[in-house]
Amino acid sequence: MATSSSSLTTLHSRFLSSTPSSPYMAALLPRRRSAGARRYPRIRAIDLDQNTIVAISVGVVSIAVGIGVPVFYETQIDNAAKRENTQPCFPCSGSGAQVCRFCTGKGIVTVVLGAGETEESQCVNCEGIGSLTCTTCQGTGIQPRYLDRREFKDDD
């Protein structure tokens, strides 16, 4: 079974070409050494279609956003640290303490046992004080900034 070299020249592809597509590429390509040398197909410049350009653009934008968002948050944290925070805490109105929800600030819980009997005991939630440390401001009375309220935990 004889294979002729003309079967290679009948191969048609938009990426393969036996001739240079521009005079600039012709200057870069080496010249044939002899007339009897075998010719191999050469790869032309890359043809980019619209889908490829969109995919590359999405990748570049994704990388830019992936770098830009953390940098933005870091600069906001740094700028917030420079400013003094004087806003009073909303849940405790700046006092640093919240009224106990079990005893409504009395320190004593009244339990109705039945048959008209009641029993009063010290509140187990606030230990009879009637108030608890505010969980939002941790007792400072100052409203924490948004990024200061987040707790970062290492899950590793």
Solvent accessible surface area in square Angstrom, and as a share of the most:
residue,aa,sasa,rsa
1,M,237,1.06
2,A,106,0.82
3,T,117,0.68
4,S,70,0.45
5,S,79,0.51
6,S,65,0.42
7,S,61,0.39
8,L,70,0.35
9,T,103,0.60
10,T,89,0.52
11,L,99,0.49
12,H,164,0.73
13,S,50,0.32
14,R,140,0.51
15,F,86,0.36
16,L,61,0.30
17,S,24,0.16
18,S,55,0.36
19,T,86,0.50
20,P,54,0.34
21,S,69,0.45
22,S,40,0.26
23,P,119,0.75
24,Y,156,0.59
25,M,45,0.20
26,A,50,0.39
27,A,85,0.66
28,L,116,0.58
29,L,46,0.23
30,P,102,0.64
31,R,223,0.81
32,R,143,0.52
33,R,235,0.86
34,S,62,0.40
35,A,103,0.80
36,G,78,0.75
37,A,46,0.36
38,R,151,0.55
39,R,115,0.42
40,Y,143,0.54
41,P,56,0.35
42,R,90,0.33
43,I,135,0.68
44,R,76,0.28
45,A,62,0.48
46,I,136,0.69
47,D,60,0.31
48,L,97,0.48
49,D,70,0.36
50,Q,142,0.63
51,N,115,0.59
52,T,51,0.30
53,I,90,0.45
54,V,79,0.45
55,A,64,0.50
56,I,96,0.49
57,S,53,0.34
58,V,89,0.51
59,G,31,0.30
60,V,93,0.54
61,V,90,0.52
62,S,62,0.40
63,I,115,0.58
64,A,60,0.46
65,V,82,0.47
66,G,49,0.47
67,I,111,0.56
68,G,35,0.34
69,V,73,0.42
70,P,71,0.45
71,V,85,0.49
72,F,112,0.47
73,Y,88,0.33
74,E,100,0.45
75,T,62,0.36
76,Q,73,0.32
77,I,65,0.33
78,D,77,0.40
79,N,66,0.34
80,A,16,0.13
81,A,81,0.63
82,K,165,0.70
83,R,145,0.53
84,E,150,0.67
85,N,38,0.19
86,T,99,0.58
87,Q,111,0.50
88,P,84,0.53
89,C,1,0.01
90,F,177,0.74
91,P,61,0.38
92,C,9,0.05
93,S,97,0.63
94,G,31,0.30
95,S,84,0.54
96,G,6,0.06
97,A,43,0.34
98,Q,58,0.26
99,V,99,0.57
100,C,1,0.00
101,R,210,0.77
102,F,128,0.53
103,C,6,0.04
104,T,93,0.54
105,G,35,0.33
106,K,155,0.66
107,G,2,0.02
108,I,86,0.44
109,V,42,0.24
110,T,78,0.45
111,V,69,0.40
112,V,110,0.63
113,L,107,0.53
114,G,34,0.33
115,A,110,0.85
116,G,76,0.73
117,E,103,0.46
118,T,83,0.48
119,E,90,0.40
120,E,116,0.52
121,S,53,0.34
122,Q,112,0.50
123,C,1,0.01
124,V,132,0.76
125,N,56,0.29
126,C,4,0.03
127,E,123,0.55
128,G,31,0.30
129,I,129,0.66
130,G,4,0.04
131,S,40,0.26
132,L,68,0.34
133,T,87,0.51
134,C,1,0.00
135,T,107,0.62
136,T,43,0.25
137,C,7,0.04
138,Q,130,0.58
139,G,34,0.33
140,T,96,0.56
141,G,7,0.07
142,I,69,0.35
143,Q,26,0.12
144,P,27,0.17
145,R,57,0.21
146,Y,132,0.50
147,L,29,0.15
148,D,92,0.48
149,R,122,0.45
150,R,96,0.35
151,E,140,0.63
152,F,150,0.63
153,K,153,0.65
154,D,124,0.64
155,D,136,0.71
156,D,170,0.88
